[in-house]
Amino acid sequence: MSIEREEIEIVIITGMSGAGKTVAVQSFEDLGYFCVDNLPPALIPKFIELIEGSQGKMTKVALVIDLRGRKFFDHLFEAIDSISLAPHLNFKLQIIYLDAKDAKLVQRYKETRRSHPLTPNGLPLAGIKLEREMLEELKGRAQQIIDTTDLKPIQLRERIIQRFSTNEKHPFSVNLMSFGFKYGIPIDADLVFDVRFLPNPHYIEHMRPKTGLEEEVSSYVLKWTETQQFIEKLTDLLKFMLPQYKREGKSQVVIGIGCTGGKHRSVTLAEYFGKTFADDYVLHVSHRDIEKAKGMAK
């Protein structure tokens, strides 16, 4: 008679230097994870053996792996694949990639007066660009990408705790985010939909200072035939795609809906789809740029 092994949860924290990995690993420590900072990737298989030998004492583990161990970095994918192919392990492996815009990373280096690990005697921006190239493939394999450009440390901590403290109850969640293309595409979005082709309330003078959270604006956006056709087609697409993401093992999907300023059309549709799928998934709706747009209104 075989005995089912307890699931081991392994989280690999990686990403750009200066993007918040220290805050992230501290957050996982607070959640009760056994954490190891700067583990050389070549040692991951040996570490997994230690976990197996702990007799169930280490079931939640977070590993920080970054370019401080770059001499061993080429072994990372081999180590990840060896875990995935091990038939005797009952585990859940997730890669979290922390990122931020170049300008913000440069600002953080200047504030801390630290040099970039890849260019200790050179300019931080040169190191950032080189690091981004080196980590491109790893970013593509991450289950979660968190953009910390506009996040304070406490906000990053809250986001990690929100996502991982509820894993047992809610293994899959959907995050709908409205945004404005004029402020840039959110880099942590898995899917991005452009609704700038829809009629724009911005050109109705009395609606201009309002947002898609207000009934007058949302009714205006939703009344058009092209809006209804878009809703019908995207609803059908998401009904097909979201279960596939869940089956593939992703813990969350971030869906970005963008208009020009992130104030009217994208907000309306993010709210609409939030209500549409609220009964089927753990769902969060956020509006990244609504306050920026309101602040620019005359």
Disulfide bonds with the S-S distance in Angstrom:
none
